[in-house]
Amino acid sequence: MRHVYVRGIIGLIWLMAAIVSGVSGSFEMSALYVILGGVFWHSAYTKWKNDKGSEGGR
């Protein structure tokens, strides 16, 4: 479960970097940071769903 939290926090950091980059005017880097944040959040979500489903059998 710790991996889910770490991936979620890293995704949040990437999305905050995207906001800062967008405000400063670097829209290309902002788009890259949004994609990276989305990838981390997607991986955290899929890992969370897999762990949630396997807890029923314990």
Summary of the structure (lengths in Angstrom):
residues: 58
radius of gyration: 14.3
end to end distance: 15.0
largest distance: 50.4
contacts: 149
relative contact order: 0.18
helix: 93%
strand: 0%
